[in-house]
């Protein structure tokens, strides 16, 4: 995460100058300038305070690929290309039957 760019974009979306953001948060304007330029590595609490003053927040999200069940991928990779193709044909036939079943109603 580029903290400086995030703070700068949030501040601009809120229509605030660095001075106005400083007045709202108690964080000195020169400090905000250094954060936005990437010259200062603020604490999480400081970033939260700056973003909250801009009516924005930080959200923690899981990293992509963490907690993914790769067992099916491994099973497919163990198959030959011909076996994978046959599996695809069988699954598509099942999908077509499901689609037809929905249309009957």
N, C-alpha and C positions, 0 to 999 in steps of 0.2 A: 504494500500500500504506500503510495506517495502521499505522505501526511501533508506536506506543504501545498501540493496541488489540490488536495481534498479540502483543506481549510480555505484556500483562496477561492475555489469554485463555490463553496458554501457561502462564504462572505459575499461574493458578488451576486449570487442568486438571491440573497437576503437584501441586497441593495445597500450594504453597509460599507463604509470606509474602514480602513484599519483603525483609525482613531475612534470611530463609533463602536467598533467591536471591542476595542480596549476599554472604553467607558462602560460597556455592558458587562464585561467579564472580570475586570481588574487585572488583566494581563497587559503589560506595558506594550504600547504600539511598536517600539523597536523590536521587542521580542516576537510579536506577531509577524513583523516584516522578515525577521530571520527565519522563522518557522516556514513561512510561505516560500522563501528562497531556498529552503533545504539546508540552511546553515545551522539550524538548531534542531535537536532531537528531543521534542517535548515528552513529558510523561503522558500516559494515557488519560489521566484525570484532566490535564490541561487541554488536550485535544477534545475530550468530551465537553468541557466547559465552553470552548470556542464554538463547537458545532451546535450545542444546545442553544447558544445565544443567536444562532442563525436558523433556529427551528429545524435542525437536523440532528441525527444521532448516528452512532456507530452500531453496526450489527455484526456479530460474530457468526460466520458461516463455516461449515465443514469444508475442508480442502477436497477438491475433486479427486476421485479415486480412492479416498480413504473410506473404508467400510464397504467397498464394493465386493460382492460375491463373484469371484472369478472362476468358480468351479464349472459353470456352463461353458465359459470361454475355453477353458482347458479341455473339456470334453470334445468340443467342436474342433479344436486344433489337433486333437489326437486322431480325428477321422481323415480319410483320404479326401481329395477334392471331389471325387465321384460320390463318396458317401455323404459329404456335405450337400452336394447338389440334390441327391435323392431325398435327403431329409427336408430340404427346402420345398421340393415338389410335394411331399406328403403334408407338410404344414400348410402350404398354400391351398391344397385341396380341402383340408379341414376348415380353413378360413372361409372358403367359398361356401361350404355347407352351412357355416354359422350365419353368413350374410343372407343366404337363401331362407334360412329359418326365421330370420327377423322380418323378411319381406312377406312371409305367409300370413303373419298376424295382421 
